[in-house]
Amino acid sequence: MSEKTKQNIVVRKPSKLLYWLMVPPAKLLAKLLFGFRVHKDKLISKVKGPMVVIGTHSCTMDVAFMMIALMPRPLNIVCGRDVFTWKPVKPLLRMAGLIPISQFEMDLGSIRTMKKAVEMGCSLSLFPEGKRSIDGRNLHYISPSLAKFLKFMDAAVVMCHNNGGYCVSPRWSRAKRRGRVTQVTKLLFTVEQLRSMSVDEVYKKLKEEFTYNDNLYQREHNLKVRCKKPALGLHYLLYKCPNCGAEYEMESTDNEIFCKVCGNAATVTEYGEIIAKENSVAYSRLDIWYDYEKESVREEIARPDFYISHPVKWRVNDPDTNIYHDMGEGELYINSSEIGFEGKDLNGGRKSIVIPLKYLFTVVQKVDEAIDLTVDGVINRFYFKDKKYSAKYNLIVEESFRKIHGLDKN
């Protein structure tokens, strides 16, 4: 990037009018729907100057919960470029001061914009995991570069986490849910502390803070989540039958998840329990069932000839219009060393996209059964024609990264 381009970086402070029109009503709504409470560290109010507010990403409302917790301090929200394609928010992008970033790819332009914002006295809202939790737990890997980034920002760091957020808004469900959510917000580092600590010391602290399990929290606190369809959509995540081992033969109804091959079935309660029906078997919590799928994937990728491939439709995000355009069709595959696309564009020309798995610790997966791969700042979205497989592809990528780098399974 040239010096001229650096000087022309534009940062917009959030509109005070928009802030006061949206955040206080959001606070009232959160209180009514989720009994929303905030446990806020008193030291936060003593911070002078900008801060970087980081948070776990367990549910859709995380941004709103964070803004409520930090009232009356406005935040420049850092979000994936995909958010800029959402029609309902397009008119508000400039007023809100949103900062776009490419997910799971080094985005130096966005980092410079964030640094400029902090230098202007703005406070940032950032979710380092890069995507919403798929299973109610923290992402398996937090990059050490986060510690370097925070030291580079040279601002106080605040940590936010909501207990119960995933329970009321799990990634796989679109049913209405109501339960209690408690936001815990604390001052993680002052500027002085951040400057005096090594990158390794900062990283160690971050890993501790980014560890949670909302499924376990729900059971330990007997948290009731009222929902008429507590199981609907669960097969999107729990795709493997614990009885016969069949994959992507699971189906879900309002209250039940079952296997179409062997008939194994279980019900889901308002307290997050998964209870096997008579003559069936089931894991008692979502995260335990998901771990069973993880272990199955580990066994698969341990084979030297591991390979998986499925037909997809290929679309690309236009950065100027933030619209996804059809580009072609082909196969999305994964082997022991890479994930890639082999196919043809709309003119019949061959197209190949390859990303080494050693650089990819996770992928963005969509509930409408798609996978995003960002290459050179361009978002490539691959829709599975069979409308399944994204959960397994995500697991394969994550577990392959673990295997390649010798990371602890836990």
C-alpha atoms as one frame of an Amber mdcrd trajectory, in Angstrom:
protein
   0.000   0.000   0.000   1.406   3.390  -0.945   1.933   6.259   1.492  -0.808
   8.183  -0.310  -3.259   5.317   0.183  -2.334   5.079   3.869  -3.064   8.778
   4.327  -6.440   8.420   2.634  -7.758   5.783   5.044 -11.264   6.883   6.034
 -12.609   6.141   9.496 -16.120   7.204  10.424 -17.026   7.622  14.047 -20.384
   6.047  14.930 -23.276   8.485  14.690 -24.398   9.595  18.159 -27.943   9.941
  16.860 -27.946   6.368  15.529 -26.386   5.115  18.761 -29.039   6.613  21.016
 -31.842   5.569  18.670 -30.743   1.929  18.657 -28.795   0.916  21.764 -31.188
   1.952  24.598 -34.194   0.278  22.867 -32.015  -2.801  22.271 -31.243  -2.880
  25.985 -34.941  -2.809  26.853 -35.720  -5.518  24.290 -32.880  -7.737  25.558
 -34.216  -7.349  29.092 -37.738  -8.337  28.040 -36.748 -11.287  25.829 -33.771
 -12.713  27.677 -33.834 -11.234  31.171 -30.538  -9.712  30.049 -28.138  -8.727
  32.809 -24.658  -7.209  32.730 -21.873  -7.909  35.209 -19.528  -5.026  34.412
 -16.057  -4.520  35.806 -15.977  -1.144  37.599 -12.441  -0.552  36.316 -13.791
  -0.114  32.764 -15.366   3.245  33.586 -11.966   4.508  34.726 -10.326   3.886
  31.338  -9.443   7.108  29.558  -8.992   7.056  25.830  -9.814   4.382  23.262
 -10.142   0.683  23.966 -10.356  -2.540  21.990 -13.363  -4.554  23.120 -13.025
  -8.235  22.212 -15.654 -10.889  22.718 -16.548 -14.514  22.252 -18.980 -15.111
  19.405 -21.659 -17.505  20.631 -24.823 -16.003  19.146 -26.366 -13.521  16.715
 -26.926 -10.861  19.365 -23.308 -10.666  20.534 -22.732  -7.267  18.941 -25.869
  -5.803  20.509 -25.039  -7.335  23.901 -21.527  -5.879  23.741 -22.775  -2.390
  22.851 -25.305  -2.507  25.686 -22.635  -3.610  28.155 -20.279  -0.782  27.132
 -22.905   1.991  27.270 -22.485   4.920  26.856 -19.231   4.355  24.949 -19.881
   4.023  21.161 -17.966   1.310  19.312 -16.672   0.963  15.764 -17.713  -2.594
  14.973 -15.261  -4.739  13.014 -17.162  -7.345  11.004 -16.785  -9.749   8.108
 -17.232  -8.300   4.646 -20.177 -10.624   4.227 -22.169  -8.439   6.638 -21.988
  -5.638   4.079 -24.153  -7.748   1.759 -27.069  -7.756   4.220 -29.749  -5.495
   2.745 -31.334  -4.452   6.104 -28.061  -2.915   7.351 -26.767  -1.310   4.158
 -28.364   2.117   4.831 -26.731   2.192   8.281 -23.182   1.141   7.392 -21.720
   4.638   7.109 -23.534   5.981  10.158 -22.540   2.982  12.280 -18.851   3.312
  11.399 -18.489  -0.382  10.591 -15.028  -1.594   9.584 -14.976  -4.549   7.141
 -12.427  -7.355   7.425 -11.740 -10.529   5.429 -12.313 -13.596   7.592  -9.451
 -16.054   8.095  -7.073 -14.166   5.836  -4.457 -11.525   6.629  -6.221  -8.224
   5.877  -3.583  -5.510   6.222  -5.920  -2.820   4.912  -8.442  -3.448   7.685
  -5.693  -3.560  10.308  -4.464  -0.142   9.173  -8.015   1.181   9.315  -8.408
  -0.115  12.872  -5.108   1.441  13.917  -6.202   4.752  12.411  -9.506   4.517
  14.297  -7.726   3.981  17.624  -5.380   6.889  16.912  -8.480   9.041  16.341
  -9.779   8.046  19.793 -12.344   5.495  18.577 -13.015   2.267  20.447 -13.240
  -0.982  18.509 -15.645  -3.916  18.812 -13.985  -7.120  17.628 -14.819 -10.848
  17.696 -11.458 -12.572  17.099 -12.911 -16.061  16.583 -14.193 -14.759  13.264
 -17.434 -16.721  13.226 -20.288 -17.743  15.481 -19.836 -20.837  17.620 -21.159
 -23.940  15.910 -21.412 -26.132  19.035 -21.735 -23.714  21.960 -17.999 -23.723
  22.706 -15.037 -21.537  21.866 -13.280 -21.978  18.552 -10.576 -24.638  18.921
  -7.781 -22.246  17.949  -6.979 -18.618  18.671  -4.130 -17.324  16.536  -1.056
 -15.941  18.350  -1.324 -12.998  15.946  -4.211 -11.691  18.098  -1.731 -10.928
  20.886   0.534  -9.095  18.413  -2.456  -7.197  17.037  -3.560  -5.993  20.485
  -0.065  -4.777  21.329   0.046  -2.990  17.973  -3.266  -1.240  18.715  -1.729
   0.092  21.972  -5.079   0.583  23.723  -6.799  -0.844  26.776  -8.443  -4.223
  26.156 -11.882  -5.202  27.464 -13.245  -8.769  27.324 -16.930  -9.662  26.878
 -18.672 -13.020  27.153 -22.346 -13.833  27.523 -23.465 -16.906  29.437 -26.541
 -18.461  27.836 -26.229 -16.707  24.474 -25.746 -19.891  22.479 -28.640 -21.535
  24.325 -31.090 -18.873  23.147 -29.608 -18.548  19.647 -27.756 -21.690  18.496
 -26.192 -21.596  15.052 -28.271 -24.506  13.732 -31.715 -23.266  14.822 -34.070
 -20.616  13.505 -36.815 -21.257  16.054 -37.732 -18.562  18.575 -36.110 -19.143
  21.971 -36.310 -17.338  25.266 -33.977 -17.816  28.184 -31.763 -15.883  30.582
 -28.545 -14.313  29.245 -25.862 -12.788  31.460 -23.101 -10.640  29.980 -19.756
 -10.635  31.806 -17.523  -7.696  30.860 -14.122  -7.010  32.388 -10.975  -4.995
  31.852  -8.415  -7.477  30.555  -5.387  -5.228  30.025  -4.661  -1.586  30.675
  -2.385   0.133  28.152   0.441   0.002  30.667  -0.040  -3.729  31.324  -0.176
  -4.491  27.615   3.056  -2.608  26.965   4.888  -4.402  29.807   3.795  -7.928
  28.823   5.399 -10.145  26.217   3.403 -11.461  23.254   3.493 -14.936  24.809
   2.123 -13.649  28.116  -0.714 -11.831  26.363  -1.501 -14.898  24.249  -1.633
 -17.205  27.279  -4.143 -14.905  28.969  -6.261 -14.690  25.815  -6.492 -18.484
  25.506  -7.758 -18.679  29.082 -10.407 -16.047  28.456 -11.606 -17.603  25.187
 -12.630 -20.877  26.811 -16.303 -21.596  27.423 -19.017 -24.236  27.018 -22.587
 -22.936  26.982 -24.027 -26.466  26.920 -22.323 -27.267  30.200 -23.286 -23.880
  31.613 -26.950 -24.567  30.842 -26.899 -27.913  32.636 -24.919 -26.666  35.651
 -27.230 -23.666  36.115 -30.430 -25.517  35.215 -31.104 -22.828  32.617 -34.527
 -23.233  31.031 -34.907 -22.102  27.428 -38.512 -21.861  26.308 -38.916 -23.031
  22.726 -41.705 -24.817  20.849 -39.181 -26.421  18.470 -36.077 -27.220  20.560
 -34.775 -29.930  18.177 -35.647 -28.494  14.771 -32.492 -28.065  12.697 -30.261
 -30.065  15.029 -29.443 -32.587  12.301 -27.510 -29.804  10.535 -24.864 -30.193
  13.257 -25.456 -33.715  14.605 -25.238 -35.493  11.276 -23.866 -38.875  12.425
 -26.044 -41.551  14.044 -24.552 -42.805  17.334 -26.276 -46.166  16.863 -25.530
 -47.323  13.298 -22.900 -44.753  12.338 -24.743 -43.568   9.217 -23.832 -40.017
   8.159 -26.247 -37.391   6.891 -29.188 -39.700   7.434 -30.271 -37.807  10.558
 -33.455 -35.739  10.500 -35.124 -33.506  13.058 -38.670 -32.511  13.946 -39.861
 -29.945  16.481 -38.826 -32.061  19.489 -36.939 -35.054  18.111 -33.822 -36.036
  16.192 -33.776 -39.456  14.526 -31.911 -41.644  12.038 -33.704 -42.493   8.795
 -31.650 -45.685   8.426 -31.989 -47.464  11.781 -34.770 -45.465  13.479 -32.608
 -44.446  16.432 -34.281 -41.413  18.059 -33.942 -38.907  20.900 -35.879 -35.951
  22.279 -34.507 -32.550  23.279 -35.670 -30.816  26.455 -35.851 -27.152  27.413
 -32.786 -27.666  29.606 -30.517 -28.787  26.779 -30.782 -32.477  27.582 -30.821
 -35.024  24.767 -32.742 -38.078  25.942 -32.684 -41.347  24.005 -36.058 -42.903
  23.299 -36.760 -46.531  24.175 -34.283 -48.974  22.545 -32.235 -46.038  21.195
 -28.899 -44.495  22.125 -27.887 -40.844  22.281 -25.284 -38.545  23.781 -26.735
 -36.468  26.599 -25.534 -33.057  25.366 -24.966 -31.456  22.006 -21.243 -30.873
  22.607 -20.660 -34.514  23.618 -22.396 -35.748  20.449 -20.317 -33.299  18.406
 -17.153 -34.677  20.018 -18.202 -38.133  18.822 -18.292 -36.717  15.277 -14.896
 -35.087  15.809 -13.364 -38.411  16.821 -14.858 -40.071  13.738 -13.302 -37.367
  11.538  -9.924 -37.857  13.241 -10.044 -41.543  12.353 -10.883 -40.684   8.733
  -8.108 -38.149   8.197  -5.572 -40.474   9.805  -5.719 -42.611   6.658  -2.942
 -41.696   4.180  -5.385 -41.980   1.269  -8.039 -39.728   2.839 -10.132 -37.870
   0.281 -13.632 -36.413   0.214 -15.425 -34.561  -2.591 -18.943 -33.281  -3.329
 -20.555 -31.272  -6.143 -21.035 -27.544  -5.512 -22.186 -24.332  -7.129 -19.538
 -21.611  -7.064 -20.300 -17.960  -6.364 -17.990 -14.980  -5.783 -18.517 -11.813
  -3.785 -18.164  -8.577  -5.742 -16.310  -6.223  -3.342 -17.731  -3.136  -5.063
 -21.402  -4.140  -4.768 -21.081  -6.791  -1.999 -23.280  -9.110  -4.072 -22.542
 -12.795  -4.744 -22.538 -13.735  -8.422 -22.776 -17.201  -9.991 -19.395 -18.192
 -11.384 -19.664 -21.890 -12.227 -19.887 -25.432 -10.858 -17.560 -28.229  -9.871
 -16.318 -30.319  -6.933 -15.197 -29.106  -3.496 -12.654 -31.587  -2.179 -10.365
 -32.144   0.801  -7.400 -34.476   1.025  -4.657 -34.841   3.617  -2.966 -31.557
   2.714  -5.414 -29.176   1.017  -8.960 -28.058   0.415  -9.825 -27.030  -3.093
 -12.277 -26.532  -5.899 -12.015 -28.089  -9.338 -14.627 -27.118 -11.885 -15.646
 -24.886 -14.751 -16.691 -21.273 -14.978 -19.822 -20.099 -16.781 -17.940 -20.045
 -20.095 -16.770 -23.634 -19.744 -13.201 -22.723 -18.807 -11.476 -24.796 -16.143
 -11.084 -23.258 -12.692  -8.950 -24.450  -9.802  -8.751 -23.010  -6.262  -6.414
 -24.587  -3.712  -5.668 -23.681  -0.076  -3.145 -25.692   2.005  -4.767 -26.948
   5.215  -1.736 -25.973   7.279  -2.799 -22.324   6.887  -6.525 -22.829   7.521
  -7.664 -23.484  11.094 -11.392 -23.239  10.302 -13.838 -22.161   7.596 -16.960
 -20.041   7.463 -19.926 -22.381   7.110 -23.471 -21.363   6.274 -26.723 -22.870
   7.551 -27.898 -23.004   3.944 -25.102 -25.563   3.477 -22.251 -23.594   2.004
 -18.546 -23.041   2.691 -16.618 -19.784   2.235 -12.983 -19.732   1.135 -11.278
 -16.343   0.935  -8.398 -16.099  -1.547  -6.496 -12.836  -2.089  -9.313 -10.885
  -0.462 -12.016 -12.467  -2.639 -14.759 -14.483  -0.938 -15.564 -17.682  -2.837
 -18.773 -19.358  -1.652 -19.483 -22.983  -2.485 -23.059 -24.244  -2.129 -23.383
 -28.022  -1.783 -25.895 -29.298  -4.329 -27.118 -31.972  -1.899 -27.718 -29.228
   0.701 -25.559 -30.912   3.351 -21.913 -31.562   4.319 -20.794 -28.107   5.536
 -20.599 -29.233   9.193 -18.377 -32.181   8.291 -16.161 -30.127   5.970 -15.636
 -27.652   8.805 -14.668 -30.463  11.173 -12.251 -31.943   8.633 -10.526 -28.572
   8.169 -10.229 -27.966  11.916  -9.030 -31.459  12.781  -6.587 -31.500   9.861
  -5.084 -28.235  11.142  -4.711 -29.849  14.574  -3.063 -32.917  13.078  -0.652
 -30.996  10.841   0.490 -28.722  13.693   0.441 -31.367  16.439  -2.066 -29.468
  18.557  -3.743 -30.909  21.632  -7.100 -32.519  20.817  -8.627 -30.845  23.894
